[in-house]
């Protein structure tokens, strides 16, 4: 079975990549559109500059950067809090934030209660 061609609001990836940033913003929902129109922060601009220069091994702590069409196909390492996690940018990720794909919280699974945690464990020997 062939993979279905990607479309974003009726436009193919090539059409979206050929658009300017302001034209692309008009396809986006209001929150993302406002973010593009107001402009990016300095850290976000530096990240875009590295992506446009086709640098390899791009690391960023800019988890609030929106994924743009020019990022598709790139590998970006996003900071998780203690390490960098590689994220391969795909077409379906356009419009989302980088931080959405790198979770910072891990699942907590508790074991049996420790000694002294309950009244009945006070009489249990430590041996």
Phi and psi in degrees as GROMACS dihedral restraints (atoms count N, CA, C in turn):
[ dihedral_restraints ]
;  ai    aj    ak    al  type     phi  dphi    fc
    3     4     5     6     1   -77.6    20    10
    4     5     6     7     1   148.8    20    10
    6     7     8     9     1   -72.8    20    10
    7     8     9    10     1   136.3    20    10
    9    10    11    12     1   -68.8    20    10
   10    11    12    13     1   139.3    20    10
   12    13    14    15     1   -67.9    20    10
   13    14    15    16     1   137.1    20    10
   15    16    17    18     1   -74.6    20    10
   16    17    18    19     1   134.3    20    10
   18    19    20    21     1  -135.9    20    10
   19    20    21    22     1   137.9    20    10
   21    22    23    24     1  -122.9    20    10
   22    23    24    25     1   109.5    20    10
   24    25    26    27     1    52.8    20    10
   25    26    27    28     1    42.2    20    10
   27    28    29    30     1    83.4    20    10
   28    29    30    31     1     1.1    20    10
   30    31    32    33     1  -109.5    20    10
   31    32    33    34     1   142.2    20    10
   33    34    35    36     1   -80.8    20    10
   34    35    36    37     1   168.7    20    10
   36    37    38    39     1   -62.3    20    10
   37    38    39    40     1   -38.9    20    10
   39    40    41    42     1   -64.9    20    10
   40    41    42    43     1   -40.4    20    10
   42    43    44    45     1   -64.3    20    10
   43    44    45    46     1   -40.5    20    10
   45    46    47    48     1   -67.3    20    10
   46    47    48    49     1   -41.3    20    10
   48    49    50    51     1   -65.3    20    10
   49    50    51    52     1   -30.6    20    10
   51    52    53    54     1   -78.4    20    10
   52    53    54    55     1   -15.2    20    10
   54    55    56    57     1   -73.0    20    10
   55    56    57    58     1   158.3    20    10
   57    58    59    60     1   -78.6    20    10
   58    59    60    61     1   169.3    20    10
   60    61    62    63     1   -65.4    20    10
   61    62    63    64     1   -38.3    20    10
   63    64    65    66     1   -68.3    20    10
   64    65    66    67     1   -39.1    20    10
   66    67    68    69     1   -65.5    20    10
   67    68    69    70     1   -41.5    20    10
   69    70    71    72     1   -63.3    20    10
   70    71    72    73     1   -36.2    20    10
   72    73    74    75     1   -61.0    20    10
   73    74    75    76     1   -31.9    20    10
   75    76    77    78     1   -70.4    20    10
   76    77    78    79     1   -17.7    20    10
   78    79    80    81     1   -83.4    20    10
   79    80    81    82     1   -20.4    20    10
   81    82    83    84     1   -81.3    20    10
   82    83    84    85     1   159.3    20    10
   84    85    86    87     1   -64.8    20    10
   85    86    87    88     1   166.3    20    10
   87    88    89    90     1   -59.1    20    10
   88    89    90    91     1   -41.2    20    10
   90    91    92    93     1   -62.9    20    10
   91    92    93    94     1   -46.5    20    10
   93    94    95    96     1   -69.3    20    10
   94    95    96    97     1   -36.7    20    10
   96    97    98    99     1   -62.2    20    10
   97    98    99   100     1   -45.1    20    10
   99   100   101   102     1   -61.9    20    10
  100   101   102   103     1   -39.8    20    10
  102   103   104   105     1   -62.6    20    10
  103   104   105   106     1   -42.3    20    10
  105   106   107   108     1   -68.4    20    10
  106   107   108   109     1   -44.0    20    10
  108   109   110   111     1   -66.4    20    10
  109   110   111   112     1   -39.9    20    10
  111   112   113   114     1   -70.6    20    10
  112   113   114   115     1   -22.5    20    10
  114   115   116   117     1   102.3    20    10
  115   116   117   118     1   162.2    20    10
  117   118   119   120     1   -95.0    20    10
  118   119   120   121     1   159.8    20    10
  120   121   122   123     1   -75.4    20    10
  121   122   123   124     1   172.9    20    10
  123   124   125   126     1   -63.7    20    10
  124   125   126   127     1   -40.8    20    10
  126   127   128   129     1   -63.7    20    10
  127   128   129   130     1   -39.9    20    10
  129   130   131   132     1   -67.0    20    10
  130   131   132   133     1   -37.9    20    10
  132   133   134   135     1   -64.9    20    10
  133   134   135   136     1   -39.8    20    10
  135   136   137   138     1   -64.4    20    10
  136   137   138   139     1   -40.1    20    10
  138   139   140   141     1   -63.3    20    10
  139   140   141   142     1   -44.5    20    10
  141   142   143   144     1   -61.4    20    10
  142   143   144   145     1   -38.5    20    10
  144   145   146   147     1   -62.6    20    10
  145   146   147   148     1   -43.4    20    10
  147   148   149   150     1   -64.0    20    10
  148   149   150   151     1   -39.6    20    10
  150   151   152   153     1   -66.4    20    10
  151   152   153   154     1   -42.3    20    10
  153   154   155   156     1   -68.3    20    10
  154   155   156   157     1   -26.7    20    10
  156   157   158   159     1   -83.1    20    10
  157   158   159   160     1     1.5    20    10
  159   160   161   162     1    57.5    20    10
  160   161   162   163     1    37.4    20    10
  162   163   164   165     1   -70.8    20    10
  163   164   165   166     1   149.2    20    10
  165   166   167   168     1  -100.3    20    10
  166   167   168   169     1   163.5    20    10
  168   169   170   171     1    57.9    20    10
  169   170   171   172     1    54.5    20    10
  171   172   173   174     1   -83.2    20    10
  172   173   174   175     1   122.0    20    10
  174   175   176   177     1  -114.4    20    10
  175   176   177   178     1   141.8    20    10
  177   178   179   180     1  -148.3    20    10
  178   179   180   181     1   149.6    20    10
  180   181   182   183     1  -106.1    20    10
  181   182   183   184     1     5.6    20    10
  183   184   185   186     1   -84.0    20    10
  184   185   186   187     1    78.1    20    10
  186   187   188   189     1   -74.0    20    10
  187   188   189   190     1   -17.2    20    10
  189   190   191   192     1   -92.4    20    10
  190   191   192   193     1    13.1    20    10
  192   193   194   195     1   -77.9    20    10
  193   194   195   196     1   129.4    20    10
  195   196   197   198     1   -76.7    20    10
  196   197   198   199     1   142.1    20    10
  198   199   200   201     1   -80.5    20    10
  199   200   201   202     1   121.0    20    10
  201   202   203   204     1  -103.9    20    10
  202   203   204   205     1   161.7    20    10
  204   205   206   207     1   -59.1    20    10
  205   206   207   208     1   -30.7    20    10
  207   208   209   210     1   -71.2    20    10
  208   209   210   211     1   -11.7    20    10
  210   211   212   213     1   -86.9    20    10
  211   212   213   214     1   -13.0    20    10
  213   214   215   216     1   -61.3    20    10
  214   215   216   217     1   131.0    20    10
  216   217   218   219     1    92.6    20    10
  217   218   219   220     1    -4.1    20    10
  219   220   221   222     1   -93.4    20    10
  220   221   222   223     1   155.5    20    10
  222   223   224   225     1  -107.4    20    10
  223   224   225   226     1   118.2    20    10
  225   226   227   228     1  -121.8    20    10
  226   227   228   229     1   132.6    20    10
  228   229   230   231     1   -94.0    20    10
  229   230   231   232     1   118.7    20    10
  231   232   233   234     1  -106.3    20    10
  232   233   234   235     1   136.3    20    10
  234   235   236   237     1   -71.4    20    10
  235   236   237   238     1   133.3    20    10
  237   238   239   240     1  -101.2    20    10
  238   239   240   241     1   -14.0    20    10
  240   241   242   243     1   126.5    20    10
  241   242   243   244     1   -36.4    20    10
  243   244   245   246     1  -129.8    20    10
  244   245   246   247     1   -12.5    20    10
  246   247   248   249     1  -157.4    20    10
  247   248   249   250     1   171.3    20    10
  249   250   251   252     1  -101.1    20    10
  250   251   252   253     1   131.8    20    10
  252   253   254   255     1  -110.9    20    10
  253   254   255   256     1   125.2    20    10
  255   256   257   258     1   -71.3    20    10
  256   257   258   259     1   135.2    20    10
  258   259   260   261     1  -126.1    20    10
  259   260   261   262     1   122.7    20    10
  261   262   263   264     1   -89.0    20    10
  262   263   264   265     1   119.8    20    10
  264   265   266   267     1   -81.3    20    10
  265   266   267   268     1   125.3    20    10
  267   268   269   270     1  -116.2    20    10
  268   269   270   271     1   169.6    20    10
  270   271   272   273     1   -60.8    20    10
  271   272   273   274     1   -38.7    20    10
  273   274   275   276     1   -68.1    20    10
  274   275   276   277     1   -13.3    20    10
  276   277   278   279     1   -85.2    20    10
  277   278   279   280     1    -6.9    20    10
  279   280   281   282     1   -58.5    20    10
  280   281   282   283     1   131.6    20    10
  282   283   284   285     1    93.8    20    10
  283   284   285   286     1   -16.3    20    10
  285   286   287   288     1   -86.7    20    10
  286   287   288   289     1   172.5    20    10
  288   289   290   291     1   -96.9    20    10
  289   290   291   292     1   152.3    20    10
  291   292   293   294     1   -60.9    20    10
  292   293   294   295     1   -38.4    20    10
  294   295   296   297     1   -65.2    20    10
  295   296   297   298     1   -19.5    20    10
  297   298   299   300     1   -68.3    20    10
  298   299   300   301     1   -21.3    20    10
  300   301   302   303     1  -101.1    20    10
  301   302   303   304     1    -0.6    20    10
  303   304   305   306     1  -128.3    20    10
  304   305   306   307     1   102.9    20    10
  306   307   308   309     1   -80.0    20    10
  307   308   309   310     1   137.3    20    10
  309   310   311   312     1   -95.1    20    10
  310   311   312   313     1   -17.6    20    10
  312   313   314   315     1  -107.1    20    10
  313   314   315   316     1   138.3    20    10
  315   316   317   318     1  -104.3    20    10
  316   317   318   319     1   159.9    20    10
  318   319   320   321     1   -71.8    20    10
  319   320   321   322     1   137.9    20    10
  321   322   323   324     1  -104.7    20    10
  322   323   324   325     1   123.8    20    10
  324   325   326   327     1  -120.8    20    10
  325   326   327   328     1   118.7    20    10
  327   328   329   330     1   -89.3    20    10
  328   329   330   331     1   148.3    20    10
  330   331   332   333     1   -99.7    20    10
  331   332   333   334     1  -160.7    20    10
  333   334   335   336     1   -65.9    20    10
  334   335   336   337     1   153.9    20    10
  336   337   338   339     1   -65.9    20    10
  337   338   339   340     1   149.6    20    10
  339   340   341   342     1   -81.2    20    10
  340   341   342   343     1   178.6    20    10
  342   343   344   345     1   -67.4    20    10
  343   344   345   346     1   131.0    20    10
  345   346   347   348     1    90.7    20    10
  346   347   348   349     1    -2.5    20    10
  348   349   350   351     1   -77.2    20    10
  349   350   351   352     1   -27.6    20    10
  351   352   353   354     1  -127.8    20    10
  352   353   354   355     1   165.7    20    10
  354   355   356   357     1   -67.2    20    10
  355   356   357   358     1   -33.8    20    10
  357   358   359   360     1   -71.7    20    10
  358   359   360   361     1   -24.0    20    10
  360   361   362   363     1   -79.6    20    10
  361   362   363   364     1    -7.2    20    10
  363   364   365   366     1   -69.2    20    10
  364   365   366   367     1   -29.3    20    10
  366   367   368   369     1   -92.1    20    10
  367   368   369   370     1    -4.8    20    10
  369   370   371   372     1   -78.3    20    10
  370   371   372   373     1   137.9    20    10
  372   373   374   375     1   -74.3    20    10
  373   374   375   376     1   151.6    20    10
  375   376   377   378     1   -76.8    20    10
  376   377   378   379     1   -22.4    20    10
